[in-house]
């Protein structure tokens, strides 16, 4: 009985010890590294919890979740929040600074905030990068986000041609830029994975919806029953 009581209380004690060790390590790292939050730039009080502070994560989680009809080809589209700080800085840290560990907590927010778009979906298809861009960056941020959504991830699309950056382009220019830029995967089993399925496209940011629409057009032609989209952020107003 004494042994059973000891075992029964051990997890609680272990949790307390772990918490104390983490707090101690946080204090040491905060002084030794002077690490700043990747979103707001303020000193991190708890570096062991990641490169973004709790205040920024709470701010993102409490923001309004945009719903939008980005294209007639996309039945439901949803984002965690608007493309504004601190969410914008978190996405920038993943995409351009290679802080891939931020993808998992951001995907968890997408899973929680985008339930309307995810409910009843069969597979997640990340918007692909061209092989050149993928090689330069070393990863596809859309795929990292898709992995945390709780759906099977299928690389059903490929980037058929490299395109210039969409940054600075008008809405019409963006649509022309990605026209015929996507195609079905050359691997038949990947292409077949979307046939008669409810597919969720995944990307980091939606600005005009040009990229999502181009992908949705291909997926529809491939036999997808329904195409939806979730992104980490949505630009408030589309450039004209």
C-alpha positions in Angstrom: 0.0 0.0 0.0 2.8 2.4 0.9 4.5 1.6 -2.4 1.2 2.2 -4.3 0.7 5.5 -2.5 4.2 6.5 -3.5 3.6 5.5 -7.1 0.3 7.3 -7.1 1.9 10.6 -6.0 5.0 10.3 -8.1 3.5 11.8 -11.3 2.4 15.0 -9.5 5.8 15.3 -7.9 7.5 14.7 -11.2 5.4 17.4 -12.8 6.4 19.8 -10.0 10.1 19.0 -10.4 9.9 19.3 -14.2 8.2 22.7 -13.9 10.9 23.9 -11.4 13.7 22.7 -13.7 12.1 24.5 -16.7 11.6 27.7 -14.8 15.2 27.6 -13.6 16.4 26.9 -17.2 14.2 29.7 -18.5 15.8 32.1 -16.0 19.3 31.1 -17.0 18.6 31.2 -20.8 16.8 34.5 -20.5 19.9 36.1 -19.0 22.6 34.2 -20.9 21.0 34.4 -24.4 18.9 37.6 -24.1 16.6 36.0 -26.8 13.9 38.2 -28.2 10.4 37.1 -29.3 10.4 36.5 -33.0 7.1 38.4 -33.3 7.2 41.4 -31.0 10.9 41.7 -30.3 10.5 41.8 -26.5 12.8 39.7 -24.3 11.6 36.1 -23.9 10.7 35.2 -20.4 10.3 31.6 -21.2 12.8 30.7 -24.0 12.2 26.9 -23.5 8.6 27.4 -24.7 9.8 28.6 -28.2 10.8 31.7 -30.0 7.4 33.5 -29.7 6.2 34.8 -26.4 2.9 33.7 -24.8 1.5 37.2 -25.1 1.8 37.1 -28.9 0.3 33.7 -29.2 -2.7 34.8 -27.1 -3.1 37.9 -29.3 -3.2 35.7 -32.4 -5.6 33.2 -30.8 -8.0 36.0 -29.8 -8.2 37.7 -33.2 -11.2 37.4 -35.5 -11.0 34.4 -37.9 -11.7 35.7 -41.4 -14.2 33.9 -43.6 -14.1 34.6 -47.3 -15.3 33.5 -50.7 -11.9 33.8 -52.4 -13.0 32.0 -55.5 -16.0 30.4 -57.0 -14.0 27.2 -57.2 -13.4 27.1 -53.5 -16.4 26.2 -51.4 -15.1 27.3 -48.0 -12.1 29.4 -47.1 -10.9 30.4 -43.6 -7.8 31.8 -42.0 -6.5 32.1 -38.4 -6.4 35.9 -38.6 -5.5 38.9 -40.7 -2.0 39.3 -42.1 -1.0 41.7 -39.4 1.5 41.6 -36.5 2.1 39.5 -34.5 0.8 36.8 -36.9 2.6 38.3 -39.9 5.9 38.2 -38.0 5.4 34.5 -37.0 4.8 33.6 -40.7 7.8 35.6 -41.7 10.0 33.8 -39.1 8.9 30.4 -40.5 9.2 31.3 -44.1 12.3 33.4 -44.3 14.2 32.7 -41.1 13.7 28.9 -41.2 12.1 28.7 -37.7 10.1 25.6 -38.6 9.3 24.7 -35.0 6.7 27.5 -35.1 4.7 25.6 -37.8 3.3 23.1 -35.3 1.8 25.6 -32.8 0.5 27.8 -35.8 -1.0 24.7 -37.4 -2.7 23.9 -34.0 -4.3 27.4 -34.2 -5.4 26.7 -37.8 -7.0 23.4 -36.7 -8.8 25.2 -33.9 -9.8 28.4 -35.7 -10.6 27.0 -39.1 -13.0 24.2 -38.1 -15.7 25.3 -40.5 -13.3 24.8 -43.5 -11.8 21.6 -42.0 -15.0 19.8 -40.8 -15.7 16.8 -42.9 -12.6 17.1 -45.1 -10.8 14.0 -46.4 -7.3 15.2 -47.2 -5.0 18.2 -47.0 -3.1 19.3 -50.1 -0.3 21.9 -49.5 0.3 24.5 -52.2 3.5 23.2 -53.8 6.8 25.2 -54.3 8.7 24.9 -57.5 11.7 22.6 -57.1 14.1 25.5 -57.5 12.4 27.4 -54.7 12.1 24.3 -52.6 15.8 23.6 -52.9 16.7 27.2 -52.0 14.5 27.3 -49.0 15.0 23.7 -47.9 11.4 23.1 -47.0 7.8 24.0 -48.0 6.1 26.0 -45.2 2.7 25.0 -46.5 3.5 21.3 -46.1 4.8 21.9 -42.5 1.5 23.6 -41.7 -0.6 20.9 -43.4 1.0 18.2 -41.3 -0.5 19.7 -38.1 -4.1 19.8 -39.3 -5.0 16.3 -38.4 -5.8 15.2 -42.0 -3.9 12.9 -44.3 -1.4 15.1 -46.3 -1.3 14.3 -50.0 1.2 16.0 -52.4 -1.3 15.7 -55.3 -0.1 18.9 -57.0 3.2 20.0 -58.4 4.5 23.4 -59.6 4.7 23.0 -63.3 6.7 26.2 -63.9 8.6 28.7 -61.8 6.8 32.0 -61.4 8.1 35.5 -60.2 7.2 36.5 -56.7 3.6 37.7 -56.3 4.7 40.6 -54.0 3.9 44.0 -55.5 1.6 42.6 -58.2 -2.0 43.7 -58.6 -4.8 41.2 -58.4 -5.1 40.8 -62.2 -1.3 40.4 -62.4 -1.3 37.8 -59.7 -3.9 35.7 -61.6 -1.9 36.0 -64.8 1.3 35.1 -63.0 0.0 31.7 -61.7 -2.0 30.8 -64.8 -1.1 27.2 -65.7 1.6 27.2 -63.0 0.2 24.1 -61.3 -0.4 20.5 -62.5 -1.3 17.1 -61.1 1.5 15.1 -59.5 3.4 12.9 -62.0 2.9 10.0 -59.5 -0.4 8.4 -60.3 -1.3 7.3 -56.8 -0.8 10.9 -55.5 -3.1 12.3 -58.2 -5.7 9.6 -57.5 -5.7 10.5 -53.8 -8.1 13.5 -54.4 -10.6 11.8 -56.6 -14.1 12.1 -55.1 -12.6 13.6 -52.0 -13.2 16.8 -50.0 -9.8 18.5 -50.4 -8.4 21.3 -48.2 -5.7 23.4 -49.8 -3.2 24.7 -47.3 -1.0 27.8 -47.6 0.6 30.4 -45.4 -1.0 33.6 -46.7 -4.0 34.3 -49.0 -3.8 37.8 -50.6 -6.1 37.8 -53.7 -6.8 34.1 -53.8 -5.0 33.8 -57.2 -2.8 30.9 -56.1 -5.6 29.1 -54.3 -7.9 29.4 -57.3 -5.2 28.2 -59.7 -4.7 25.1 -57.5 -8.4 24.6 -57.1 -8.9 24.6 -60.8 -6.5 21.7 -61.2 -7.9 19.7 -58.3 -11.4 20.1 -59.7 -10.2 18.8 -63.1 -8.5 15.9 -61.3 -11.9 14.8 -59.8 -12.0 16.4 -56.4 -15.6 16.4 -55.1 -15.1 19.7 -53.2 -12.2 22.1 -52.7 -11.7 24.2 -49.6 -8.8 26.3 -48.4 -7.2 27.2 -45.0 -4.4 29.6 -44.6 -2.5 31.0 -41.6 -3.4 34.6 -42.6 -5.6 36.5 -44.9 -4.7 40.0 -46.3 -7.4 42.4 -45.3 -7.7 44.1 -48.6 -6.7 42.9 -52.0 -4.4 45.1 -54.2 -6.1 46.6 -57.3 
